[in-house]
């Protein structure tokens, strides 16, 4: 896959009290960066819950050119009903 010249770099971070992940992605837009960040956070949360945790919550931050332009909270949980 050929990268477009001048595509912005976004730093996506996912943080909670037990977990910290951060990575850079070249993406075409802010909207694409938000989708990538949500996809990553949801995958991490699903892995945690499937691994036995009842709850996963984290702050998701998205930066471009050193400026935070989006902050979100992700929460995923599973609890028995009976």
JOBEL-V725496 format. One record per backbone hydrogen bond with DSSP energy under -1.0 kcal/mol. NH is the residue of the N-H (numbers start at 1). CO is the residue of the C=O. If there is no record, write none. Layout:
nh=NH co=CO
nh=NH co=CO
This chain:
nh=7 co=4
nh=10 co=25
nh=11 co=63
nh=12 co=23
nh=13 co=61
nh=14 co=21
nh=15 co=59
nh=16 co=19
nh=21 co=14
nh=23 co=12
nh=25 co=10
nh=27 co=8
nh=33 co=29
nh=34 co=30
nh=35 co=31
nh=36 co=32
nh=37 co=33
nh=38 co=34
nh=39 co=35
nh=40 co=36
nh=41 co=37
nh=42 co=38
nh=43 co=39
nh=44 co=40
nh=45 co=41
nh=46 co=42
nh=47 co=43
nh=48 co=44
nh=49 co=45
nh=50 co=46
nh=51 co=47
nh=52 co=49
nh=53 co=48
nh=56 co=76
nh=58 co=74
nh=59 co=15
nh=60 co=72
nh=61 co=13
nh=62 co=70
nh=63 co=11
nh=64 co=67
nh=67 co=64
nh=69 co=62
nh=70 co=62
nh=72 co=60
nh=74 co=58
nh=76 co=56
nh=78 co=54
